[in-house]
Amino acid sequence: MTDIVPIPIVVVSGFLGSGKTTLLLRMLKHAKAEGLRASVLMNEVGSADVDGVMISSETASAMLARVTEGCLCCTKKSELSGCLMQLAEAQPDLILIELTGIANPEEIVEAMSEPELQDKVMLHRIVTVLDAEHAIDYNSIFATDRELVHTLRRQIEVADVVLANKADLISSKTAAKLDKMVRDRNGVCSLVLTVRCDVKPSLVLEGVTVRSNASGIGTHYAPPVRVNAKPAGVVRSSSPAPAYSMSGTGVSSSAGSPPKSAFAKLPVIQTQRQSYSRVKTVTIYPGTACPVSRRTFEAFFSGRGNACLRAKGFMPFGPGGALMLFQMAGKRIEWQPTDYTGEPYFVMIGIDLDHARINNEWEKLTRH
Ligand SMILES: Nc1nc2c(ncn2[C@@H]2O[C@H](COP(=O)(O)OP(=O)(O)OP(=O)(O)O)[C@@H](O)[C@H]2O)c(=O)[nH]1
């Protein structure tokens, strides 16, 4: 007998700039090498979709859907089921969802349980990427935004896999603190220290196989097995030993495969709250002949504290004015070459960002 098997979904969550797109790119590369057709749903809290530009140049065979200007877990939740229906129609072997850095993944799971989606898609894994350099301090840094603190906590509590990413930037002492912080919140997840999300792809994609035909009939996908029967909202402290741990010098793995999503069939908590309250975004289009130097541009973001948690965009600071991908995460700035050929722009994301003030400051800077 053959069954129509729902398409597995991997949800990638984690705070702004932690490394979600880095992980997504790795998983897409792996999927392609394995002959898996992956579709992607990207969500950006602002109006400009920098990550979507990076993903589209990486995913020749995949279908890409984008939701911008809001968070799929709250303000844009009503769009999620339509997007997933659309992506499912193309019968990919896998759907990857990259959430905004301020999204609560449990809300996505809730939306997936809508009747029209139930036999089309199923949760495979929730993977949360942490910025190992800063994650321990989030509670104190964001103390004034209770919704955000709750969201960041839930990102860890409901994850099947937690990547403590940016391990190149932390000491072993910080790694030990991080290990404890994650384990206090989630005793069952696989927890791995990573640099640039370099993780064994099987930890995320094990069990995902090529669907044998376009209708999905005859696939060998094994449905998730719950490893934890406690209701959502309960901190899972006593639990089976994780398949991977973060102790010692880094990753260690034990025998056996990592668990399928523990969260797939947990009772859903109906929550009405927004996942953040004070995080705002500003997008600036400086024009093709940007009148400031790269150094002045970089200085524009410094000293802003929580008012600039993340910035990214495309600016003409490459050789001969070529566009470069600009990334600022955790106060660190990176520049990379890009295929993007559109108009230069950058996005700033921060707490209580004042749109008019940022615009004024930018204009003032460019007049000198
Ligand atoms: N030093 C260091 N930088 C990293 C690592 N992983 C990612 N980055 C950099 O961190 C920045 C943010 O990475 P992304 O993958 O875009 O993070 P993200 O979570 O998708 O960001 P948003 O979706 O915009 O919130 C980029 O400049 C990356 O190159 C790492 O392990 N170490």
PDBQT file of the ligand as one rigid body, heavy atoms in Angstrom, charges set to zero:
ROOT
HETATM    1  N1  LIG A 401      32.661  35.254  13.195  1.00  0.00    +0.000 N 
HETATM    2  C1  LIG A 401      31.610  34.554  12.761  1.00  0.00    +0.000 A 
HETATM    3  N2  LIG A 401      30.695  35.182  11.987  1.00  0.00    +0.000 NA
HETATM    4  C2  LIG A 401      29.637  34.449  11.557  1.00  0.00    +0.000 A 
HETATM    5  C3  LIG A 401      29.459  33.079  11.900  1.00  0.00    +0.000 A 
HETATM    6  N3  LIG A 401      28.316  32.642  11.336  1.00  0.00    +0.000 NA
HETATM    7  C4  LIG A 401      27.791  33.679  10.662  1.00  0.00    +0.000 A 
HETATM    8  N4  LIG A 401      28.577  34.775  10.791  1.00  0.00    +0.000 N 
HETATM    9  C5  LIG A 401      28.357  36.123  10.236  1.00  0.00    +0.000 C 
HETATM   10  O1  LIG A 401      27.281  36.718  10.975  1.00  0.00    +0.000 OA
HETATM   11  C6  LIG A 401      26.541  37.594  10.122  1.00  0.00    +0.000 C 
HETATM   12  C7  LIG A 401      25.064  37.208  10.169  1.00  0.00    +0.000 C 
HETATM   13  O2  LIG A 401      24.911  35.917   9.601  1.00  0.00    +0.000 OA
HETATM   14  P1  LIG A 401      23.516  35.471   8.958  1.00  0.00    +0.000 P 
HETATM   15  O3  LIG A 401      23.631  34.051   8.567  1.00  0.00    +0.000 OA
HETATM   16  O4  LIG A 401      23.113  36.441   7.910  1.00  0.00    +0.000 OA
HETATM   17  O5  LIG A 401      22.566  35.638  10.220  1.00  0.00    +0.000 OA
HETATM   18  P2  LIG A 401      20.970  35.593  10.245  1.00  0.00    +0.000 P 
HETATM   19  O6  LIG A 401      20.588  34.967  11.517  1.00  0.00    +0.000 OA
HETATM   20  O7  LIG A 401      20.444  34.986   8.996  1.00  0.00    +0.000 OA
HETATM   21  O8  LIG A 401      20.632  37.126  10.259  1.00  0.00    +0.000 OA
HETATM   22  P3  LIG A 401      19.171  37.808  10.163  1.00  0.00    +0.000 P 
HETATM   23  O9  LIG A 401      18.273  36.844   9.469  1.00  0.00    +0.000 OA
HETATM   24  O10 LIG A 401      19.392  39.035   9.385  1.00  0.00    +0.000 OA
HETATM   25  O11 LIG A 401      18.741  38.072  11.521  1.00  0.00    +0.000 OA
HETATM   26  C8  LIG A 401      27.152  37.467   8.734  1.00  0.00    +0.000 C 
HETATM   27  O12 LIG A 401      28.069  38.535   8.564  1.00  0.00    +0.000 OA
HETATM   28  C9  LIG A 401      27.875  36.130   8.801  1.00  0.00    +0.000 C 
HETATM   29  O13 LIG A 401      28.956  36.024   7.897  1.00  0.00    +0.000 OA
HETATM   30  C10 LIG A 401      30.467  32.459  12.725  1.00  0.00    +0.000 A 
HETATM   31  O14 LIG A 401      30.398  31.293  13.100  1.00  0.00    +0.000 OA
HETATM   32  N5  LIG A 401      31.495  33.261  13.130  1.00  0.00    +0.000 N 
ENDROOT
TORSDOF 0
